[in-house]
Amino acid sequence: MSIVVKNVTKLYGEQKALDDVSFKANPGEIVGFLGPNGAGKSTMMKIITGFIPSNEGETYVCDLDVSKVPLKTKKRIGYLAEQNPLYYDMYVREYLSFIAGVFKINKTAARIDELIEMVGLTVEQNKKIGQLSKGYKQRVGLAQALLHDPEVLILDEPTTGLDPNQLEEIRGLIKKIGSSKTVMLSTHIMQEVEAICDRVIIINKGKIVANEKATNLSTLLSSKNVIQIEFEKAIDEKALRSIAGVQSAEKQGNNNYLIQVNSETDIRNQLFQFAITQETTVLTLKKEELKLEDIFKQLTT
C-alpha cells in the first residue's frame, strides 16, 4: 500500500479536527478526498506529508512510518499545498533548480526541462514567479511536487485559479500521472472527481462518511430513488408532497419537480392519478441518477 492511515485523531485544543480516521490508497490509484470546509481534509494531508503530527493513530507512506522516519517518507511524497507557497522573487527555472538541489536530483537541467514541458510552463519559464498568473503559479507548484519523481502525490486543491482550457490540461496530466503513482487530491469541483478519480473518500466533521469506488458511490444511497416530473400546469405542491412514498419534492422550474421516494415504492401510478386530480397532464417522468454533488450534499448535511 502506498498510503495507510490507521485510527488517526488530531486535536486542536479541545476540538477534534480528525476523529479515528482510517483508509488506504493503492499504487496506480487516484483518490478524491472530499469534504466541506473545515471537515479535516487539509489536516489529514498535512499529517500524511509529515508537516504536523497526529495525536493518536499511525500513518504509513510506502510502508514507512511517517512519525518515525519523516525524511525518508518526504522523499517518497510530492506535495502541492492549498496555499502553494512559492518564492515570488525567484525565476521559474531558478526556483525549480533550488527545489532540485533540496532533493539532490542528478541531471538537474534535463529534469527541469522535462517538467516545464510536462506542466505547460514553456512560454513562462523565464519570468519571475511573482509575475505569473494564478494558474501558472499552480503549474509551478505542480512542477515542484513532481520534480523528484515521487511515488505518492498529494494535491490540495490543485486546479484553483485555472481557466477551462488549463483545467482540462492539468486534469489530463493528473490522470496520466495516476497510472504509475498514487495520487490523493482534494477539491470542491465535483466534475473533477467524476472525470479523473478512481475512488472517493468523503470526510465530514473529522469522520469518514464514505470510502467507495467512484462508480459505486450511488449505492450508498440505494434506499432512495429520485424522479424528475414535469406537469403541464401548476399544481398543489403540498398535495404532491403528501403522496404516500414521497419523501421530498423540490421545485426545479415552472412546473418541474425533483421527487425523492423510497426505493421499494413505485409511485408512477399515483403520480398519474395525482395529475388527474389536479386537472393537468404529466409531460415527462423519468428516474434520475444521483450525481456526485447530490451524494456529497446528503452525506455532509
N, C-alpha and C positions, 0 to 999 in steps of 0.2 A: 504493500500500500504506500502511495506517495504521501498522503496526509491521514493521520489517525488522531482523532480528538476523543478523549475519554473523560467523561464526567467533569468537565471544566466549569468552574464557578469563578466569577470575577466580581469583587465588591468595590464600590466607590463610596467609602464611608459605610453607611448602613444600607445603601441602595445596591441591589443585585443587578448588575449590567448583564451578566450571564448566569444562568441557573441550571447546573447539572447538564451541560450540553455535550452530546456525543455524536460523531458522524465519521465517515471515512470517504476518501476520494482516491480513485484508482488512476494508474498511468493511462494516458491517452483519453482522459475524460474531461469535458468542460462542465463545470458545476456552477450553476447560477445560485448566488446567495442573496436572498431577497428578504425584505422586511421593512416596516415603516421606519421613519426617522426615530432614532433613539432605541431601536429594537436590540442593538448589540452587534450589528454587522461589523463595523469598523473595529470594535473592541476585539472581536474574535480574530479578525485578520491580523491585528497587531500582536496578539498572543502567538498565533501561528508563526509569524515572522520574527518573533523574539524581541519585539520592541518593548513590550510590557509583560510582566509575569501574571499568571493566574493565581488566585488564592487557593484553589483546590483543583485536582484533576491532573491529567497528563496530556501532553501534545507531542506527537512524533512527526517528523518530516523525513521521508526516505529511511525509515527505521532508526532515525537518530532522535534522541530525547532533546527537545528544544531547550529545556531548562538546564540540562547538564553539559551540552556541547553547543552553545549558541553560535560560535564562529563557524563550526562545521556545517550547521544547518543553514546559516545565512548564505553560504557558498552554493547551496542547492536551490535557493529561492530567488526569484526575480520579483520585485515588489514595486507597484505603482500606487502610491498613497493617494487618498482622495484630494488632498490639497496640492499634491505634486510639487514638492519643494525643489526648486531649481536655483542656480546661481545666475541671476539676470545679467550680471556684468560680464559673463563669460560667453565666448562664441560657441556655437553649436558643436563644432569639431573639438574645440578646446575642452569643453565640458565632458564630452564623451571620452576623450583621451584621459582626462582626470579620473573618471569612473573606471576606465580600463586599468589604470595604474593601481587603484584601490584593490581590484580583483586580481592584479598581477597577470594580466592577459598577455600571451605571446602574440606576435604579429598584429600589434595594435592597429596600425593604419588600415590593414586589409579588413579586419573585423569591423572597424568603424565605417569603412566604405560600404560593406555588406549591409550593415544595419541602417545606414542613411537611405540606401536604395529600398530596403525592405519596408520601412515605415513611411516612405514618401517625403523625405526631407531634402531631396537633392537640390531643389531650387532655393532653399532657405539655409543651406548648410554653412554659408559664410557670414551669416548675420549673428548679432548678439541675441541671446535668448530673450532679453527684455524687449526686443523689437518685434518679436513674433506674435502672431495672433494666438488666442487661447487654444484653438485647435492644433496649431503647430507646436505649441508648448506641450500639449498632451502627447504628441508624437515623439518629442524629445524624451519625455518621461517613459514612454513605452520602449524607446530605443535603449535607455539606460537599464531598464529592467531585463532586457533580453541580451545585453552585451556579453555577459559571462556564460551564456548558453545554459541557463538553469534548468533543472528537471521539473521544478514546480514554479508556476507563475501565479502571483496573487495580484489581482487588479481591482482596485477600489474606485468605482465609477469611472471606467476607462474612457468612455466616449463623451464625457462632459464637454460642452462647448464646440462640438464638431458639427459642420453643416451636413445636409443629407448625403452629398457625394463622399465626404470624408467618413461619415458613419459607415457607409457600405464598404469602403476600402478597409477600414480598421476591423469591422466585423469579419470580413473575409480573411484578414491577416490572423485574427484570433482563432478562427475556425481552422486555418492551416496549421498554426502552432499547436492547437489542441490535439492534432493527430499523433504527435510524438511527445507531448508534455502533459502534465496535469495542470489544468487552468481552473482557477477559482475566481469568479468575478462577482462583484456586487453592482447592482444597477437599479434604477427606478423605471427603466424603459422596458415594458413587458414584451414589446415586439422583438427587442434584442435577445431576450431569453428564449423566446419561441424560435428565433432564427438560428441561434448558434449553440444552445446548451443541450447537453445530453441528459442532465439531471438537475433537479431544482430542490434546493433546501430553503424553506421559509421559516424565519425566526420572528417571534413576536414576544415582546416584554421579557427578553432573555431566554426564552424557551423555544426549542424546535417544535413547530406545529405541522411540518410536512417535510418529507425526505423521499422523493419519488423520481422515477424517470419522467422526463418532460411529457412523454406520450401517455403516462399513466395517471397524471395528476387529477384528471376529471373523475377518476374512480373514488377519490377521497370524498366527493360529494355525490356519490351514486344514489343516495337516498332522496335526491331532489331532481326533478325534471323542470326544464324551462320551456315554455311555449310562447311563441310570438303570434299574436292575433290582431287582425285589423277588421274593424266594423265599418259598415257603410255610413252610419250616422252616429251621433253622440249617444252614449249610454249612461246608465246609472252606475257609477263606479262602486258605490257602496254595495249594491246588489251583486256586482261581479265578484267582489271580494268575499261575499257570503256564500258562494257556491261551495258545496262540500268537496274537500280535497284541495282547494285553493289556499296556499299558504301566504302568498302575497301577489299583488298586482300593481305594477309600476307603469305609469303612462309614459310612452316614448314619443308620441306625436299627437296630432289631432285626434285620431280615433284608433291609435295603435297602443297595444299593451304588451308588456312582458310579464307573463304569469308563471309563478313558481308553484309546482304541485308535488305532492308525494309521488315517488316513482311507482308505487304499487297502484296508483289510481289513474284510470283512463277517463278523462273528463271531456273528451271531444263531443260526445253526445249531449252532455249537459251544457256545453258552450253553444251548440247549435240551438238547443231548446231555449237557452237564455236569450239568444238573438231574436227568436220569435217573440218572446215576451216583451222585448224592448222595441219590437216593430222595426227591426233592422236586419241586415244581411251580413254574414261573415264573408269578407273578401279574401282574406288569406289566413291560414292557420298552419304553423309549422313548428316542429320541435327545434329548439336552439341548442347547439353545443356550447357548453360553458367555456368561456375564454379564460386564459390565464389571469387576466385582470379581475374577472368575476371571482375566480377561486381565491386569489390573493385577498380581495376585499372580505370575503366571507370567513377566511381563516384568521384575519388580523383585526376584525372588529367585533 
